């Protein structure tokens, strides 16, 4: 790794540690020539995943875009950034594990919906209102009924 300050080509690693559930390695480096210290991050290079939008246009999958949408849905709730990072990492891994180069945005939305209710029911309803494009109160009522049924079934499962 080249030094960012003096461009010397042979820096040494002082410290190495895993972050983000072992998917990223953080390395502290030092240049023996100018003693500059800096940090590098090493992560798996994955193939590009293409998202097929509702209008059939295509764009590259953006982890940051998904995370931003979840942050917006979780504003003023008890959901932490670490929980959202974990959720996005899980969804991202599931997407790549499919082994398909393209995925429909509605499938990503369903993956989010299936996991978000466990973190925050309020965030779930907020996300659903945008994702499902509710036009009136009936859409909200239907979604709330499904959420209540899901919660009831979850408790039945836990109790048995």
C-alpha positions as CSV (number, residue, x, y, z in Angstrom):
1,X,0.0,0.0,0.0
2,X,1.4,3.4,-1.0
3,X,1.8,6.1,1.6
4,X,-0.8,8.9,1.0
5,X,1.6,11.6,2.1
6,X,5.0,10.8,0.5
7,X,3.9,8.1,-2.0
8,X,6.5,5.6,-0.6
9,X,5.4,2.2,-1.9
10,X,6.1,-0.1,1.1
11,X,4.1,0.8,4.2
12,X,3.8,-1.6,7.1
13,X,0.7,-2.8,9.0
14,X,0.7,-1.9,12.7
15,X,-2.7,-3.2,13.6
16,X,-5.4,-5.2,11.9
17,X,-8.9,-6.0,13.1
18,X,-12.2,-7.2,11.7
19,X,-15.3,-5.0,11.6
20,X,-18.9,-5.4,10.4
21,X,-19.2,-9.0,11.3
22,X,-16.0,-10.1,9.7
23,X,-16.8,-8.6,6.3
24,X,-14.3,-5.7,6.5
25,X,-10.8,-5.6,7.7
26,X,-9.5,-2.4,9.2
27,X,-5.7,-1.9,9.0
28,X,-3.6,0.8,10.7
29,X,-0.5,1.4,8.6
30,X,2.7,3.4,9.0
31,X,5.1,4.7,6.4
32,X,8.7,3.8,7.4
33,X,10.0,6.8,5.3
34,X,7.9,9.7,6.7
35,X,6.2,8.0,9.7
36,X,2.7,9.0,8.5
37,X,0.0,6.8,9.9
38,X,-3.3,6.1,8.1
39,X,-6.1,3.6,8.0
40,X,-7.2,1.4,5.2
41,X,-10.3,-0.8,4.8
42,X,-10.3,-4.1,3.0
43,X,-13.6,-5.7,1.9
44,X,-14.8,-8.3,-0.5
45,X,-15.3,-7.2,-4.0
46,X,-18.6,-8.4,-5.1
47,X,-20.1,-8.4,-8.5
48,X,-22.4,-5.5,-9.3
49,X,-26.0,-6.2,-8.4
50,X,-28.6,-4.4,-10.7
51,X,-32.0,-3.4,-9.3
52,X,-34.9,-3.4,-11.7
53,X,-37.2,-0.6,-10.8
54,X,-41.0,-0.5,-11.1
55,X,-40.8,1.4,-14.4
56,X,-38.4,-1.4,-15.7
57,X,-35.4,1.0,-15.6
58,X,-32.2,-0.4,-14.0
59,X,-29.7,1.0,-11.6
60,X,-26.9,-0.4,-9.5
61,X,-27.8,-1.6,-6.0
62,X,-26.9,1.0,-3.4
63,X,-26.4,0.0,0.2
64,X,-26.3,3.7,1.1
65,X,-29.6,4.4,-0.6
66,X,-31.3,1.5,1.3
67,X,-29.8,2.6,4.6
68,X,-30.9,6.2,4.0
69,X,-34.5,5.0,3.4
70,X,-34.4,2.9,6.6
71,X,-33.0,5.8,8.6
72,X,-35.9,8.0,7.4
73,X,-38.5,5.3,8.4
74,X,-36.9,4.9,11.8
75,X,-36.6,8.6,12.7
76,X,-37.7,9.3,16.3
77,X,-37.9,5.6,17.1
78,X,-35.7,3.5,19.4
79,X,-34.0,1.8,16.5
80,X,-30.2,2.3,16.5
81,X,-27.9,2.9,13.6
82,X,-26.1,-0.4,14.5
83,X,-29.4,-2.3,14.2
84,X,-30.1,-0.7,10.8
85,X,-26.5,-1.5,9.7
86,X,-27.1,-5.1,10.7
87,X,-30.4,-5.2,8.9
88,X,-28.9,-3.8,5.7
89,X,-26.0,-6.2,5.9
90,X,-28.4,-9.1,6.3
91,X,-30.4,-8.0,3.3
92,X,-27.3,-7.3,1.2
93,X,-25.9,-10.8,2.0
94,X,-29.2,-12.4,1.2
95,X,-29.2,-10.6,-2.2
96,X,-25.7,-11.7,-3.1
97,X,-26.3,-15.2,-1.9
98,X,-29.1,-15.6,-4.4
99,X,-26.4,-15.5,-7.1
100,X,-28.6,-13.5,-9.5
101,X,-27.1,-10.4,-11.2
102,X,-30.5,-8.6,-11.2
103,X,-33.3,-8.3,-8.7
104,X,-36.6,-6.4,-8.7
105,X,-36.9,-3.5,-6.3
106,X,-40.2,-5.0,-5.0
107,X,-38.2,-8.1,-3.8
108,X,-35.9,-5.8,-1.8
109,X,-38.9,-4.0,-0.4
110,X,-40.4,-7.3,0.7
111,X,-37.2,-8.3,2.4
112,X,-37.1,-5.0,4.3
113,X,-40.8,-5.4,5.3
114,X,-40.2,-8.9,6.5
115,X,-37.4,-7.8,8.9
116,X,-38.4,-4.2,9.8
117,X,-41.5,-5.1,11.9
118,X,-39.3,-6.9,14.4
119,X,-37.3,-3.8,15.0
120,X,-40.1,-1.2,15.1
121,X,-43.7,-1.4,14.2
122,X,-43.8,2.4,13.7
123,X,-40.9,2.2,11.3
124,X,-42.6,-0.7,9.5
125,X,-45.8,1.3,8.9
126,X,-43.8,4.3,7.8
127,X,-41.8,2.2,5.3
128,X,-44.9,0.4,4.2
129,X,-46.7,3.7,3.5
130,X,-44.0,4.7,1.0
131,X,-43.3,1.2,-0.3
132,X,-46.9,0.2,-0.8
133,X,-47.9,3.7,-2.0
134,X,-51.1,4.0,0.1
135,X,-53.7,6.2,-1.5
136,X,-56.1,6.3,1.4
137,X,-56.7,5.1,5.0
138,X,-57.9,1.7,3.8
139,X,-54.3,0.8,2.8
140,X,-53.1,1.6,6.3
141,X,-55.8,-0.4,7.9
142,X,-55.0,-3.4,5.8
143,X,-51.3,-3.2,6.6
144,X,-52.1,-2.7,10.3
145,X,-54.3,-5.8,10.3
146,X,-51.5,-7.8,8.7
147,X,-49.0,-6.5,11.2
148,X,-51.4,-7.5,14.1
149,X,-51.8,-11.0,12.7
150,X,-48.1,-11.4,12.3
151,X,-47.5,-10.3,15.9
152,X,-50.3,-12.6,17.2
153,X,-48.8,-15.6,15.3
154,X,-45.3,-14.7,16.6
155,X,-46.6,-14.8,20.2
156,X,-48.4,-18.1,19.5
157,X,-45.1,-19.6,18.2
158,X,-43.1,-18.3,21.2
159,X,-45.7,-19.6,23.7
160,X,-45.8,-23.1,22.2
